[in-house]
Structures are given as structure tokens and as C-alpha cells.
Amino acid sequence: MSFRDSVYKVVSGIPEGKVLTYKEVAEKAGSPKAYRAVGNILNKNYNPSVPCHRVIRSDGKIGGYNRGEENKVAILRKENAII
């Protein structure tokens, strides 16, 4: 399985209302220092079954989203995620 596929698998497993950091996703995908790569992979994702909006920065900030940061915040609030 490629690192990208591992990232998608980890992110697909994040339940509604929960978030992981880019670093946590990288660790769970098997490459703890590849958190920037996680961001790059998710930035290119347009598959709605991979909820990349549930991945945030380690400092608690929202981070980027290929559909706009405002949309990311709105979706997370709708899912009652603590952000």
C-alpha cells in the first residue's frame, strides 16, 4: 500500500465530530515525520468519502482545505467537532 493510500485509509476512519492532526495522520500511516506530505496529499483529494476536513494543524489551527478554510470550519461545526 502506498503512503497516499495509507493516509486516505487513516483519514477515512476519522469519525464525524472528531479530528486528527496532520502529524497524527502521518504517524498512523507509518511515516511520523511526513506530516507535510499528508497536507499535500489531502490538498489534492476531492473524493467525498475521504473526510480531509477532519485533519487540523498540531497547534490547533484549522489549516488549509482545498474547498476553502471557511467551508472547513463550517463543516466541522456542523459535525459538532471541537475546534
NORJONOR-V960780 format. One record per residue. RES is the residue in one small letter. PHI is phi in whole degrees, 0 to 359 (* if undefined). Layout:
# NORJONOR-V960780
res = {RES/RES}
phi = {PHI/PHI}
This chain:
# NORJONOR-V960780
res = {m/s/f/r/d/s/v/y/k/v/v/s/g/i/p/e/g/k/v/l/t/y/k/e/v/a/e/k/a/g/s/p/k/a/y/r/a/v/g/n/i/l/n/k/n/y/n/p/s/v/p/c/h/r/v/i/r/s/d/g/k/i/g/g/y/n/r/g/e/e/n/k/v/a/i/l/r/k/e/n/a/i/i}
phi = {*/286/300/302/297/296/298/300/295/298/294/296/271/284/288/303/89/243/224/234/272/303/294/297/297/301/298/293/275/101/225/305/264/264/294/291/296/302/300/294/296/290/296/265/274/236/278/294/280/252/282/295/293/271/246/235/284/295/276/90/285/295/85/283/200/290/249/100/298/298/295/299/298/298/295/297/295/299/276/61/284/275/233}
